Amino acid sequence: MPVDEAEREQPESDVIRSGHNAVVKTLLNRGAAIDQACQDGWTVLMQASWVGNVDMISLLLQHGATVDIQRPDGFTALATACEFGHLGAARALLAAGASIDLPNQDGNTPLVWAARGNHTALVQLLLDSHADVDAVNNEGWTVLMQAASEGHADAISLLLKNGADRDTQHPNGFSALTIACAFGHEAAARVLLDAGADPDLQSQVGNSPLIWAARGNHSAVVRLLLKRGVMIDVTDNEGWTALMHAAWGGYSEMVSLLLANGANVDTRGLNGLSALATTCERGLVDAARVLLDAGADPDLQNQVGNSPLIWATRGNHSALAQLLLDKGASIDTTDNDGWTALMQASWKGYSEMISLLLKNGARVDKQRLNGFTALATACEFGHVDAVGALLTGGADFELRNHNGNMPLMWAAWNGHADVVELLLNSGAPVDSSNNHGWTALMRATERGHVKVVRLMLEHDLIVDKQGPNGSTALDIACEHNQWDIVVELVNFGAALDVTDNDGYTPLITAAQLGFADIVQFLLTRGANVNARGALVDVTDDEGSMALMLASSEGYIEVISLLLQNGANVDNQRLDGSTALATACEFGYVGAARALLVAGADIDLPNQDGNTPLVWAAKGGHTALVQLLLDNHADVDAVNNEGWTVLMQASSEGHAEVISLLLKNGADRDTQHPNGFSALTIACAFGHEAAARVLLDAGADPDLQSQVGNSPLIWAARGNHSAVVRLLLKRGVMIDVTDNEGWTALMHAAWGGYSEMVSLLLANGANVDTRGLNGLSALATTCERGLVDAARVLLDAGADPDLQNQVGNSPLIWATRGNHSALAQLLLDKGASIDTTDNDGWTALMQASWKGYSEMISLLLKNGARVDKQRLNGFTALATACEFGHVDAVGALLTGDLVHLMLQRGSNLDLKNQYGNTSLIEAARNGHTIVVELLLNKGAAVDVANNEGWTALMQASSEGHTNIISVLLKSGANVDTQRPNGFSALTTACAFGHVESARALLDAGADPDIQSQVGNSPLIWATRGSHSAVVKLLLSRGALVDVTDDEGSMALMLASSEGYIEVISLLLQNGANVDNQRLDGSTALATACEFGYVGAARALLVAGADIDLPNQDGNTPLVWAAKGGHTALVQLLLDNHADVDAVNNEGWTVLMQASSEGHAEVISLLLKNGADRDTQHPNGFSALTIACAFGHVTAARVLLDAGADPDLQNQVGNSPLIWAARGNHSAVVKLLLNRGVRIDVTDNEGWTALMHASRRGYTGVISLLLGNGAKR
């Protein structure tokens, strides 16, 4: 709107508004400024456009008025005419060339104003004049949106017919339809929908047109949208549907409308709230009723567990709560923290709500997760009416929470006297303690709730009950300076001298804290002034009495009271401290004087040997020191660690105290057991004034400690310049060394104290002195990267090449620490760049080892020899390659470097003592980029080391597939073999690197290449149980039955280890199951020998010959039996193995098992028909063998099976004779028990007794004689 007319200054303005065209014409003819604007920027043309005076506009335009002048807000005459709907005025302005799309400061064009005002004829005129129908203002609003916001259906229709985009979205995502629905413009919404506007288009926060209409309670718009088939349950970004928004607003009719059209009544938002919960939170009964009637779940909880009833209760919405309960809501539902509706009401103090819930059956004593009940909650917050309602409802006032607190404790702690009184009158126990020992009385006392304390004292309670740490209520009152409560408790009869667990009485507590009134009161009531506690925990630093504690705070009034009442002035704490020592420690002169007047022992030390004077001196309390010395304190007292009073004062730098002590005869040069004096200490801590006082008193400035440190060394180490200057002026020895050979200069250099270094050098310090480890001052700065200190030393002539005991020069130290600036400084000062340490390492090698590429470049730039070798042959390049420092390798492989190397007759393939080149080291350690760099610079790809390993083999052994690919692309020979015949593929397969093997095979590697002992890649993969590699090799055509030099093929090797998966793969790929090694063994025999049941089963399923013997005639069953593999024996027998198979030497399976003593196998063989008495060609049986080897259990099984115990072999030896010959007493005893012939003789006439006697087996002899053997 135009501004007030009073603000218009031009005379034209008035006549324009009055329509006096003739007057205007006259004014113009008299030279009136036609484009002059008034104070607010309005021109005459704008005024005419505002009132729609077409003739006046024409007149002004004829006289040259500028048509597109803009006001400060950006409005033109055309925009003004459009805003106020003046069609003729707009036409005249357009005819004069007015800019049709010129926006104002907000970005609104004339078309916007016409559309917003629903001036359809104007809209049509502008559109006919090619106004931009989709113009967007600064806030992202299109013309269509502006019209929609006002609900101008005709204007909207006109815009759409002229091509306006119906679904353009504002930056926040709303469209023209969204806006029309949000403002409730049904007709506008209908026009947009008829034009095809998307009815489900959502804004950035997810609001659809339906949600906006529901939020605004625009029923007609909602009906329209529903008829057009919108998604009724679409959710916004918070998970809210239109129904939830309507419910939140309490729009019950809208809720009914949405439900009638199928809205989901129980949809929950991201926070878990349902539509019903929102109504309950806000107390909207009518909307809630509609939802419940539609079947809304009255117990649906949100993410934190709040149900609709909990929400209604929290808001004290009684009618809603009752409605929910009538609809079946669960009354005791808990949230995630265990809160019920009743607890919520108790927290808020809603007594009527509490009554309602209790009336409806709420559990009054249900507890939260922390154990709180509704009653405890109400008591904590002091809601007396709520407490009354709960007690009336039967609440248990003795129920405790997890910390053991009863409701009374909460009420007492928070000072709710009316609640406390109600609970006590209801019978709540007054003396109960919580888990930590606190009673309600203690809680009230701590907080100073006098009224509560008085109420509780009126009931029968134990006033001296002890709680946490043994404290009573009186202790707690004294600790918190609760004067009124102290009086109440003492008057009630509280004990004055009860001690807590630390031995503190109420008097001690009050005295320590300086509460003189309480101290006086307790003393007048008879408190024991010298009471002190027996320390419970011997490690605690306690045992103080009241006098000591008062002295620690300087409470003179309390001290006087205690002394007047007989306090022992020299009582000591467990650490030995007295009241006087305590007062001196904390600097309380008045307290100390009072104690001395009372006769305190002035030199009584504590357990560490420190006297009161020590504490006064350490604290710098000059007046106290003077007081003690005036009272004849021992000025040279020494504590248990050898510190004198003077040393203690020196450590703190208290010059006045030091002077005072010296004037009173303190010994200035007394040394501590480790050799330091008071002066040493003052210098070490940098106390110049203290040091000066000591030196002026004649202290020795060169006195060294046990480790050789002088005052100067200590001052230099601490960078105490002022002290160093003082000492130097006093003529100290500047180059004195400590026990490690270090001077003050070296210590200063190590600390990087460049000014200190300069100071010492200026006073003649030797710049190149070396310590016992060979380090010089310069070397220490280089090790630690201290450029400024190093520069000072070099400028003073320090040797830049001075090496320590292991040969490290300053440059090597600087390089190891990557201190580039220091390295350059050293080189600038002439340091030798290729100096080596005792192992042959140069600075360049050190940099390469660490991967310091910038340092490498710096050293190379300064002429470092790039191909110099260590004692083991390693170069800098090899070192960098070994550790994979890409940037370092790059720095070493610069074009200049390669050129230099070639010039010097060197090459990239220089080998170390193991024959490894840089490429081999890089490949072995998996440094792909380094490998690429070396190859790009011409490194030989197939060079082998001393053991024949190439880079490709090394990469294959570690499974570095990427490097393998790089090497192969660079021409590496894929099938090169080491002296033992290993190729890269063999190596990869042996280590189980399947991807590496694949890369090699893809490059044409021979899958059947054999080593010197005949092992192929498949055999190696099999031996390692690398099934994936085995599968790969077989898929690439590897020979499955190739054999090594012993005739073993892959299947046999897999069987020897029980690799079932590999066995299956080999068999599936045609492996001959009965192939035999050179010794005749098969895969099955091998599996049986090593006891692999699964492997044997797989081989049998594949048709393995179960009785195929080896060259010695042993079948698989023999191997299983010899090994004691019972399950394998059973498997073979189940598959019809020959149980009585005999080998080439005449041994049966039973004999083999007997020779090893495998009783279970023997039993299994016998059960499966093995002949127990078959004899070997030399006549021995299975029993004979078991007895000969002393296998008593095996012998018992055979005897139980009926084996002949007297069967003799060809030379006449019976089982008994064999057992006796072998000194097998247990077997002899078994045979004798079975009734063998004891005196049977062999072919030489020898009995068992003779054989045992000949060998001296006394145990066997006794057994035989005891059983009747003839001598």
Secondary structure as GFF3:
##gff-version 3
##sequence-region A 1 1271
A	DSSP	three_ten_helix	5	7	.	.	.	ID=ss1
A	DSSP	alpha_helix	11	18	.	.	.	ID=ss2
A	DSSP	alpha_helix	21	29	.	.	.	ID=ss3
A	DSSP	alpha_helix	44	51	.	.	.	ID=ss4
A	DSSP	alpha_helix	54	62	.	.	.	ID=ss5
A	DSSP	alpha_helix	77	83	.	.	.	ID=ss6
A	DSSP	alpha_helix	87	95	.	.	.	ID=ss7
A	DSSP	alpha_helix	110	116	.	.	.	ID=ss8
A	DSSP	alpha_helix	120	128	.	.	.	ID=ss9
A	DSSP	alpha_helix	143	150	.	.	.	ID=ss10
A	DSSP	alpha_helix	153	161	.	.	.	ID=ss11
A	DSSP	alpha_helix	176	182	.	.	.	ID=ss12
A	DSSP	alpha_helix	186	194	.	.	.	ID=ss13
A	DSSP	alpha_helix	209	215	.	.	.	ID=ss14
A	DSSP	alpha_helix	219	227	.	.	.	ID=ss15
A	DSSP	alpha_helix	242	249	.	.	.	ID=ss16
A	DSSP	alpha_helix	252	260	.	.	.	ID=ss17
A	DSSP	alpha_helix	275	282	.	.	.	ID=ss18
A	DSSP	alpha_helix	285	293	.	.	.	ID=ss19
A	DSSP	alpha_helix	308	314	.	.	.	ID=ss20
A	DSSP	alpha_helix	318	326	.	.	.	ID=ss21
A	DSSP	alpha_helix	341	348	.	.	.	ID=ss22
A	DSSP	alpha_helix	351	359	.	.	.	ID=ss23
A	DSSP	alpha_helix	374	380	.	.	.	ID=ss24
A	DSSP	alpha_helix	384	392	.	.	.	ID=ss25
A	DSSP	alpha_helix	407	413	.	.	.	ID=ss26
A	DSSP	alpha_helix	417	425	.	.	.	ID=ss27
A	DSSP	alpha_helix	440	447	.	.	.	ID=ss28
A	DSSP	alpha_helix	450	457	.	.	.	ID=ss29
A	DSSP	three_ten_helix	468	470	.	.	.	ID=ss30
A	DSSP	alpha_helix	473	479	.	.	.	ID=ss31
A	DSSP	alpha_helix	483	492	.	.	.	ID=ss32
A	DSSP	alpha_helix	506	513	.	.	.	ID=ss33
A	DSSP	alpha_helix	516	524	.	.	.	ID=ss34
A	DSSP	alpha_helix	546	553	.	.	.	ID=ss35
A	DSSP	alpha_helix	556	564	.	.	.	ID=ss36
A	DSSP	alpha_helix	579	585	.	.	.	ID=ss37
A	DSSP	alpha_helix	589	597	.	.	.	ID=ss38
A	DSSP	alpha_helix	612	618	.	.	.	ID=ss39
A	DSSP	alpha_helix	622	630	.	.	.	ID=ss40
A	DSSP	alpha_helix	645	652	.	.	.	ID=ss41
A	DSSP	alpha_helix	655	663	.	.	.	ID=ss42
A	DSSP	alpha_helix	678	684	.	.	.	ID=ss43
A	DSSP	alpha_helix	688	696	.	.	.	ID=ss44
A	DSSP	alpha_helix	711	717	.	.	.	ID=ss45
A	DSSP	alpha_helix	721	729	.	.	.	ID=ss46
A	DSSP	alpha_helix	744	751	.	.	.	ID=ss47
A	DSSP	alpha_helix	754	762	.	.	.	ID=ss48
A	DSSP	alpha_helix	777	784	.	.	.	ID=ss49
A	DSSP	alpha_helix	787	795	.	.	.	ID=ss50
A	DSSP	alpha_helix	810	816	.	.	.	ID=ss51
A	DSSP	alpha_helix	820	828	.	.	.	ID=ss52
A	DSSP	alpha_helix	843	850	.	.	.	ID=ss53
A	DSSP	alpha_helix	853	861	.	.	.	ID=ss54
A	DSSP	alpha_helix	876	883	.	.	.	ID=ss55
A	DSSP	alpha_helix	886	892	.	.	.	ID=ss56
A	DSSP	alpha_helix	895	903	.	.	.	ID=ss57
A	DSSP	alpha_helix	918	924	.	.	.	ID=ss58
A	DSSP	alpha_helix	928	936	.	.	.	ID=ss59
A	DSSP	alpha_helix	951	958	.	.	.	ID=ss60
A	DSSP	alpha_helix	961	969	.	.	.	ID=ss61
A	DSSP	alpha_helix	984	990	.	.	.	ID=ss62
A	DSSP	alpha_helix	994	1002	.	.	.	ID=ss63
A	DSSP	alpha_helix	1017	1023	.	.	.	ID=ss64
A	DSSP	alpha_helix	1027	1035	.	.	.	ID=ss65
A	DSSP	alpha_helix	1050	1057	.	.	.	ID=ss66
A	DSSP	alpha_helix	1060	1068	.	.	.	ID=ss67
A	DSSP	alpha_helix	1083	1090	.	.	.	ID=ss68
A	DSSP	alpha_helix	1093	1101	.	.	.	ID=ss69
A	DSSP	alpha_helix	1116	1122	.	.	.	ID=ss70
A	DSSP	alpha_helix	1126	1134	.	.	.	ID=ss71
A	DSSP	alpha_helix	1149	1156	.	.	.	ID=ss72
A	DSSP	alpha_helix	1159	1167	.	.	.	ID=ss73
A	DSSP	alpha_helix	1182	1188	.	.	.	ID=ss74
A	DSSP	alpha_helix	1192	1200	.	.	.	ID=ss75
A	DSSP	alpha_helix	1215	1221	.	.	.	ID=ss76
A	DSSP	alpha_helix	1225	1233	.	.	.	ID=ss77
A	DSSP	alpha_helix	1248	1255	.	.	.	ID=ss78
A	DSSP	alpha_helix	1258	1266	.	.	.	ID=ss79
###
